[in-house]
């Protein structure tokens, strides 16, 4: 049992910011506020510090594209443009150094996912950043990865000489896969109704979850025209559970997001225009989308940006007009809600997982850093206890 006392507690709930104590017991938040501290509790004095929920990154490859390894190590099953049968959990490496950097800097949950080389990439999973095995770190499967634009065009058309090699080819490939899934659902229902044998297909079973069970479709899309194509296809197939990942030109069509009540997972914005579809990249995007009433989360796309710098990305968005009072929600409650894991993480309230970060200042300000971090109630980082002099780490 731990008690974090006398801090400025940012609950990321309707309670807002309070002065008080966060009581942790048996891996959960036991109480928040004016709390009587049990004698058995280990007390952390947070006087002068800010206490937040552990940060949540709704779009990451931490644990998938391992630190120091080639970026595409386990994130793209590049043998086909449509691979809904693969699952990120089967490629997640709990000892990826990126995950250690994450939790030490307050990021306690990530949506670890397949890459954007394929039009349909596979099932993606929300994971804790600390734990011994992928199974114990799993929060839940949170969606089906899909991608529009340059990445699948390059990965398959330019490098392999197969569809898709154009934007219409990407859209057609996505439509064809969803149509095949619709037919699969109909054949499966008929076989069950008639008591006939039915040969199952893992990929179609997973896509059927998108069409019939509300498994969200999470689509990599930078350009405004690609985003509108996603909206069009989602409407054609009756897909309501949807998020747009990156949303680089989302500020150009903010009203279209708001009209459809589609959330945007924005970033990484601290990135050069490495390809044409990023030419309008700006940290102003979160503010414009937020002003239009869109639910916004901010991401790093680690390892594109280091997972540990999620707070820096928020600070840069605030500098460019994103309201400071919305900053915490963009990396706690909102990504948790988008991922469907808000019953577990993203807020400081009784009964949720004890994922907590204690900062020596306002979390998104450049001079602030973590002093303590808890994941599932375990005190995984104490700066005084765990800080390492990088000079001692150097291999002479």
C-alpha positions as CSV (number, residue, x, y, z in Angstrom):
1,X,0.0,0.0,0.0
2,X,1.2,3.5,-0.9
3,X,0.0,7.0,-0.1
4,X,1.0,9.9,-2.3
5,X,0.3,12.9,-0.1
6,X,0.1,16.6,-0.3
7,X,0.4,16.9,-4.1
8,X,-1.6,18.8,-6.6
9,X,-3.7,16.0,-8.0
10,X,-4.9,16.2,-11.6
11,X,-7.6,13.6,-11.6
12,X,-8.6,13.9,-15.4
13,X,-12.2,13.5,-14.2
14,X,-15.0,15.9,-13.5
15,X,-13.4,16.5,-10.1
16,X,-10.6,18.3,-12.0
17,X,-7.6,19.4,-9.9
18,X,-7.5,19.0,-6.2
19,X,-5.1,19.1,-3.3
20,X,-4.9,15.8,-1.5
21,X,-3.8,12.2,-1.4
22,X,-3.8,9.3,-3.8
23,X,-4.1,6.0,-1.9
24,X,-2.9,2.9,-3.8
25,X,-3.8,-0.6,-2.6
26,X,-3.7,-4.0,-4.3
27,X,-2.8,-2.6,-7.7
28,X,-5.7,-0.2,-7.8
29,X,-6.6,3.4,-6.8
30,X,-8.3,3.0,-3.4
31,X,-9.1,6.6,-2.8
32,X,-8.4,10.2,-4.0
33,X,-8.7,13.4,-2.0
34,X,-9.0,14.0,1.7
35,X,-7.9,10.5,2.6
36,X,-7.0,9.1,6.0
37,X,-3.7,7.4,5.5
38,X,-3.4,3.9,7.0
39,X,-0.5,3.2,9.3
40,X,0.6,0.4,7.0
41,X,1.0,2.6,3.9
42,X,4.4,3.7,2.5
43,X,4.1,7.4,2.2
44,X,5.5,9.5,-0.6
45,X,5.6,13.2,0.1
46,X,4.5,15.0,-3.1
47,X,4.5,18.5,-1.6
48,X,5.2,20.9,-4.5
49,X,4.7,18.2,-7.1
50,X,1.9,17.4,-9.6
51,X,0.3,14.0,-9.6
52,X,-1.4,12.7,-12.8
53,X,-2.7,9.5,-14.2
54,X,0.0,7.5,-16.1
55,X,0.1,8.9,-19.6
56,X,-1.5,6.9,-22.4
57,X,-0.2,6.9,-26.0
58,X,-3.0,5.8,-28.4
59,X,-0.6,5.1,-31.3
60,X,2.7,3.5,-30.7
61,X,5.0,0.7,-31.9
62,X,6.8,0.4,-28.6
63,X,7.4,-3.3,-27.9
64,X,7.0,-4.0,-31.6
65,X,9.8,-2.1,-33.4
66,X,12.4,-2.9,-30.8
67,X,14.9,-0.3,-29.6
68,X,18.1,-0.5,-31.7
69,X,16.6,-2.9,-34.2
70,X,15.4,-2.1,-37.8
71,X,12.2,-0.1,-37.6
72,X,10.1,-2.7,-39.5
73,X,11.4,-5.6,-37.4
74,X,8.0,-7.0,-36.4
75,X,5.5,-4.4,-37.3
76,X,4.7,-5.2,-41.0
77,X,3.8,-8.7,-42.2
78,X,4.7,-7.6,-45.7
79,X,3.8,-10.8,-47.6
80,X,0.4,-9.4,-48.5
81,X,-1.4,-6.0,-48.5
82,X,-4.2,-7.5,-46.4
83,X,-3.2,-9.3,-43.2
84,X,-6.1,-9.1,-40.7
85,X,-5.1,-12.5,-39.4
86,X,-2.0,-11.2,-37.5
87,X,-2.1,-9.9,-33.9
88,X,0.3,-7.4,-32.4
89,X,0.3,-9.3,-29.1
90,X,2.2,-12.2,-30.7
91,X,5.0,-9.8,-31.6
92,X,5.2,-7.7,-28.4
93,X,8.5,-7.8,-26.6
94,X,8.1,-6.9,-22.9
95,X,11.8,-6.1,-22.5
96,X,12.0,-3.6,-25.4
97,X,14.1,-0.8,-24.1
98,X,11.6,1.7,-25.5
99,X,9.1,0.5,-22.8
100,X,11.5,1.2,-20.0
101,X,12.1,4.7,-21.3
102,X,8.3,5.1,-21.5
103,X,7.4,4.2,-17.9
104,X,10.3,6.0,-16.4
105,X,9.0,9.2,-18.1
106,X,5.3,8.7,-17.1
107,X,3.9,6.8,-20.1
108,X,2.3,3.7,-18.5
109,X,0.0,2.5,-21.4
110,X,0.4,2.3,-25.1
111,X,-1.6,1.0,-28.0
112,X,1.0,-1.2,-29.6
113,X,0.3,-1.9,-33.2
114,X,1.2,-3.2,-36.5
115,X,2.8,-0.8,-39.0
116,X,1.3,1.0,-42.0
117,X,2.9,-0.9,-44.8
118,X,-0.3,-2.9,-45.4
119,X,-3.8,-1.6,-46.2
120,X,-5.0,-3.9,-43.4
121,X,-2.3,-4.6,-40.9
122,X,-3.9,-6.7,-38.2
123,X,-5.3,-6.7,-34.7
124,X,-3.7,-4.1,-32.3
125,X,-3.6,-4.2,-28.5
126,X,-3.5,-1.8,-25.6
127,X,-0.5,-2.7,-23.4
128,X,1.0,-1.6,-20.1
129,X,4.6,-0.5,-20.5
130,X,5.9,-2.5,-17.5
131,X,5.5,-6.2,-16.8
132,X,7.2,-9.6,-17.2
133,X,5.1,-11.0,-20.1
134,X,3.0,-9.7,-22.9
135,X,0.0,-11.5,-21.5
136,X,0.1,-9.8,-18.1
137,X,0.8,-6.4,-19.8
138,X,-2.2,-6.8,-22.1
139,X,-5.2,-4.5,-21.3
140,X,-7.3,-5.6,-24.2
141,X,-7.4,-5.8,-28.0
142,X,-8.4,-2.3,-29.1
143,X,-8.8,-2.3,-32.9
144,X,-7.9,-3.3,-36.4
145,X,-5.1,-1.4,-38.1
146,X,-5.6,-0.1,-41.6
147,X,-3.6,2.4,-43.6
148,X,-4.1,4.9,-46.5
149,X,-1.7,6.9,-48.6
150,X,1.9,6.6,-49.4
151,X,3.0,3.8,-47.1
152,X,1.0,0.9,-48.6
153,X,1.6,2.4,-52.1
154,X,5.4,2.3,-51.5
155,X,5.5,-1.0,-49.6
156,X,3.5,-3.0,-52.2
157,X,3.3,-1.0,-55.4
158,X,6.8,0.5,-55.7
159,X,8.8,-2.2,-53.9
160,X,6.9,-5.4,-54.8
161,X,5.1,-4.4,-58.0
162,X,1.6,-5.4,-56.8
163,X,-1.6,-3.7,-55.8
164,X,-1.9,-1.2,-54.4
165,X,0.3,1.2,-56.3
166,X,-2.1,4.2,-56.3
167,X,-4.5,5.8,-53.9
168,X,-7.5,4.4,-55.8
169,X,-5.8,1.0,-55.4
170,X,-5.5,1.4,-51.7
171,X,-9.2,2.3,-51.4
172,X,-10.2,-0.6,-53.6
173,X,-8.1,-3.0,-51.6
174,X,-9.8,-1.9,-48.4
175,X,-13.2,-2.1,-49.9
176,X,-12.5,-5.6,-51.4
177,X,-11.4,-6.9,-48.0
178,X,-14.5,-5.5,-46.3
179,X,-16.8,-6.9,-49.0
180,X,-15.2,-10.3,-48.6
181,X,-15.8,-10.1,-44.9
182,X,-19.4,-9.2,-45.4
183,X,-19.8,-12.3,-47.6
184,X,-18.0,-14.4,-45.0
185,X,-20.4,-13.2,-42.3
186,X,-23.4,-14.2,-44.5
187,X,-22.0,-17.6,-45.3
188,X,-21.1,-18.3,-41.7
189,X,-24.6,-17.3,-40.6
190,X,-26.2,-19.5,-43.2
191,X,-24.0,-22.5,-42.3
192,X,-24.9,-22.1,-38.6
193,X,-28.6,-21.7,-39.3
194,X,-28.6,-24.8,-41.5
195,X,-26.3,-26.9,-39.2
196,X,-23.8,-27.2,-42.0
197,X,-20.0,-27.4,-41.7
198,X,-18.1,-24.2,-42.2
199,X,-14.4,-23.7,-42.8
200,X,-13.3,-20.8,-40.7
201,X,-10.7,-18.2,-41.8
202,X,-8.7,-16.3,-39.1
203,X,-8.4,-13.1,-41.1
204,X,-12.1,-13.0,-42.0
205,X,-13.1,-13.8,-38.4
206,X,-11.1,-10.7,-37.3
207,X,-12.6,-8.5,-40.0
208,X,-16.1,-9.8,-39.2
209,X,-15.5,-8.3,-35.7
210,X,-15.1,-4.9,-37.3
211,X,-18.4,-5.3,-39.2
212,X,-20.5,-7.0,-36.6
213,X,-18.9,-6.7,-33.1
214,X,-17.7,-3.1,-33.0
215,X,-14.0,-3.8,-33.1
216,X,-12.8,-0.3,-34.1
217,X,-11.1,0.4,-37.4
218,X,-8.0,2.5,-36.7
219,X,-6.8,4.1,-40.0
220,X,-3.4,5.7,-40.7
221,X,-4.3,8.7,-42.8
222,X,-2.3,12.0,-43.2
223,X,-3.9,13.9,-46.1
224,X,-7.3,15.4,-46.0
225,X,-8.4,13.6,-49.1
226,X,-7.3,10.2,-47.6
227,X,-9.2,11.0,-44.5
228,X,-12.4,11.8,-46.5
229,X,-11.9,8.5,-48.3
230,X,-11.9,6.7,-45.0
231,X,-15.1,8.5,-43.9
232,X,-16.7,7.5,-47.2
233,X,-15.7,3.8,-46.9
234,X,-16.8,3.6,-43.3
235,X,-20.2,5.0,-44.2
236,X,-20.5,2.5,-47.1
237,X,-19.9,-0.5,-44.7
238,X,-21.7,0.9,-41.7
239,X,-18.6,1.1,-39.6
240,X,-19.2,3.5,-36.7
241,X,-16.3,2.5,-34.4
242,X,-13.5,4.4,-36.1
243,X,-10.5,6.6,-35.4
244,X,-8.1,8.5,-37.7
245,X,-4.5,8.1,-36.8
246,X,-2.0,10.9,-37.5
247,X,-4.6,13.2,-39.0
248,X,-1.8,15.5,-40.3
249,X,-4.2,17.6,-42.4
250,X,-7.1,17.1,-40.0
251,X,-7.2,20.9,-39.3
252,X,-8.3,21.4,-42.9
253,X,-11.4,19.3,-42.4
254,X,-12.1,19.7,-38.7
255,X,-15.8,20.1,-39.2
256,X,-16.0,16.7,-41.1
257,X,-14.5,15.0,-38.0
258,X,-17.0,16.8,-35.7
259,X,-20.0,16.0,-37.9
260,X,-19.2,12.3,-37.8
261,X,-18.0,12.3,-34.1
262,X,-14.7,10.6,-35.2
263,X,-11.7,11.1,-32.8
264,X,-8.3,12.1,-34.1
265,X,-5.0,10.7,-32.7
266,X,-2.7,13.4,-33.8
267,X,1.0,13.2,-34.5
268,X,3.9,12.8,-34.6
269,X,4.1,16.5,-35.3
270,X,7.8,16.9,-34.3
271,X,8.8,15.5,-37.7
272,X,10.1,16.9,-41.0
273,X,8.2,16.7,-44.2
274,X,9.9,13.4,-45.2
275,X,7.2,12.7,-47.8
276,X,4.7,14.9,-49.7
277,X,1.7,14.0,-47.6
278,X,3.4,15.6,-44.6
279,X,3.8,19.0,-46.2
280,X,1.1,20.6,-44.0
281,X,2.4,19.1,-40.7
282,X,1.9,21.5,-37.8
283,X,1.5,21.5,-34.0
284,X,-1.6,23.7,-34.6
285,X,-3.7,20.7,-35.6
286,X,-4.7,19.6,-32.1
287,X,-5.9,23.1,-31.2
288,X,-8.0,23.5,-34.4
289,X,-9.6,20.1,-34.0
290,X,-10.3,20.7,-30.3
291,X,-11.9,24.0,-31.1
292,X,-14.2,22.3,-33.6
293,X,-15.3,19.9,-30.8
294,X,-13.3,16.8,-31.9
295,X,-12.0,14.4,-29.3
296,X,-8.2,14.7,-29.6
297,X,-5.4,12.5,-28.4
298,X,-1.7,13.2,-29.0
299,X,0.7,10.4,-30.0
300,X,4.4,9.9,-30.6
301,X,4.2,7.0,-33.1
302,X,7.3,5.6,-31.3
303,X,9.9,4.9,-32.4
304,X,9.3,7.7,-34.9
305,X,9.6,9.9,-31.9
306,X,10.9,8.4,-28.6
307,X,8.1,7.1,-26.5
308,X,9.5,9.0,-23.5
309,X,8.8,12.4,-25.1
310,X,5.0,12.2,-25.2
311,X,4.9,15.0,-22.7
312,X,7.1,17.1,-24.9
313,X,4.7,16.7,-27.8
314,X,1.9,18.0,-25.6
315,X,3.9,21.0,-24.6
316,X,4.6,21.9,-28.2
317,X,0.9,21.6,-29.0
318,X,0.1,23.9,-26.1
319,X,2.7,26.4,-27.3
320,X,0.8,26.5,-30.7
321,X,-2.6,27.1,-29.2
322,X,-3.9,23.8,-27.7
323,X,-5.5,24.8,-24.4
324,X,-3.4,24.0,-21.4
325,X,-6.5,22.9,-19.5
326,X,-7.1,20.2,-22.2
327,X,-3.5,19.1,-22.4
328,X,-3.7,16.3,-19.8
329,X,-6.9,14.8,-21.2
330,X,-5.2,14.5,-24.6
331,X,-2.7,11.9,-23.2
332,X,-4.9,10.4,-20.4
333,X,-8.7,10.3,-20.5
334,X,-9.2,10.9,-24.2
335,X,-6.8,8.2,-25.6
336,X,-8.2,5.8,-23.0
337,X,-11.7,6.5,-24.2
338,X,-10.7,6.2,-27.8
339,X,-9.1,2.8,-27.1
340,X,-12.0,1.6,-25.0
341,X,-9.8,1.1,-21.9
342,X,-11.1,4.0,-19.8
343,X,-12.5,1.6,-17.2
344,X,-8.9,0.7,-16.4
345,X,-6.6,3.7,-17.1
346,X,-6.6,7.4,-18.0
347,X,-8.0,8.8,-14.8
348,X,-7.3,8.9,-11.0
349,X,-10.5,7.5,-9.5
350,X,-11.2,4.7,-7.1
351,X,-11.3,1.3,-8.7
352,X,-9.1,2.1,-11.7
353,X,-5.6,0.6,-12.2
354,X,-3.0,2.3,-10.0
355,X,-1.0,3.9,-12.9
356,X,0.3,7.1,-11.5
357,X,3.0,9.7,-12.3
358,X,4.4,12.2,-9.9
359,X,6.1,15.2,-11.6
360,X,8.2,17.9,-10.1
361,X,6.3,20.5,-12.2
362,X,3.4,20.8,-14.7
363,X,3.8,17.6,-16.7
364,X,4.0,19.2,-20.2
365,X,6.4,22.0,-19.3
366,X,9.9,21.6,-20.6
367,X,11.6,21.8,-17.3
368,X,9.4,19.1,-15.6
369,X,10.3,15.5,-15.1
370,X,9.0,12.4,-13.2
371,X,10.0,11.8,-9.7
372,X,7.9,8.6,-9.1
373,X,5.9,6.3,-11.4
374,X,3.5,3.5,-10.5
375,X,2.2,0.8,-12.9
376,X,-0.5,-1.5,-11.5
377,X,0.4,-0.3,-8.1
378,X,4.1,-1.2,-8.4
379,X,6.5,1.6,-7.7
380,X,8.4,1.1,-10.9
381,X,10.4,4.3,-10.9
382,X,11.8,6.5,-8.1
383,X,14.2,9.1,-9.4
384,X,16.3,9.1,-6.3
385,X,16.4,5.3,-6.2
386,X,16.7,4.5,-9.9
387,X,18.5,7.4,-11.6
388,X,21.6,6.4,-13.5
389,X,24.6,8.5,-14.5
390,X,24.9,8.1,-18.2
391,X,28.6,8.4,-17.9
392,X,28.6,5.2,-15.9
393,X,26.4,3.5,-18.5
394,X,28.9,4.3,-21.4
395,X,30.8,1.3,-22.7
396,X,34.3,2.5,-22.6
